[in-house]
Amino acid sequence: MTIEATPLNNSYIIKPNVFKDHRGSFIETYKAGMLEQAIGYKINFVQDNQSISKYGAIRGFHFQVGEFAQAKLVRVVKGEVLDVIIDLCPESSTFKQSFCYKLNEDNNHQLFIPRGFAHGFSTLSEEAIFAYKCDNFYNKASEQGIAFNDETLNIDWGIAKNHQVVSDKDLTNPSLNQYLSHLK
């Protein structure tokens, strides 16, 4: 397993070793000590989630704030997604910057997303099974969002506009600047 820093502070790409033989394959998807050494602190994942999305689905940007903020370790079990994160930490040198990375069943890569980041993904394959670990429980009252189509972020989701499938909730999220202006 190798762990590489992304261009955004405190986020990492995890590339697990894949062992293949005539029976199939084996992947070690998580090893606490290695991740903790890379991120520089102990992490305790308390909840695992999984979603299934059809082609064109865009989920995000989502995050939780305050005492319910979450770090996540995300991966694709089946299919392919374009995973996108935004650094929302005002003290960070990469504040308001985004990073996009393709996760799929072939590369088996994972993305570690620290607390204070917004997260979203688009489904590039016919169907994708997306799994992730969280270091804090879901809390509806602390859930926040940023518009997936924010013009200042200019994210290319890899999906033509007429094929994008977005939830009603995600269509009403504020822009990044609207969200940040409410924090002042």
KAUR-V916205 format. One record per backbone hydrogen bond with DSSP energy under -1.0 kcal/mol. CO is the residue of the C=O (numbers start at 1). NH is the residue of the N-H. Records with the same first field share a line. If there is no record, write none. Layout:
BEGIN
CO = NH  NH
END
This chain:
BEGIN
2 = 15
4 = 13
8 = 11
11 = 6
12 = 112
13 = 4
14 = 110
15 = 2
19 = 26
21 = 24
24 = 21
26 = 19
31 = 35
32 = 36
33 = 37
34 = 38
35 = 39
36 = 40
47 = 134
49 = 132
51 = 130
53 = 128
54 = 57
56 = 165
57 = 123
59 = 121
61 = 146
62 = 119
63 = 144
65 = 68
66 = 69
71 = 135
72 = 113
73 = 133
74 = 111
75 = 131
78 = 129
79 = 105
80 = 124  125
81 = 103
82 = 122
83 = 101
84 = 120
85 = 99
86 = 118
87 = 96
89 = 92
92 = 95
94 = 97
97 = 87
99 = 85
101 = 83
103 = 81
104 = 108
110 = 14
111 = 74
112 = 12
113 = 72
116 = 88
118 = 86
119 = 62
120 = 84
121 = 59
122 = 82
123 = 56
126 = 55
128 = 53
129 = 77  78
130 = 51
131 = 75
132 = 49
133 = 73
134 = 46  47
139 = 142
140 = 143
142 = 65
144 = 63
147 = 150
150 = 154
160 = 163
161 = 164
165 = 58
167 = 171
169 = 172
174 = 147
175 = 179
176 = 180
177 = 181
178 = 182
180 = 183
END
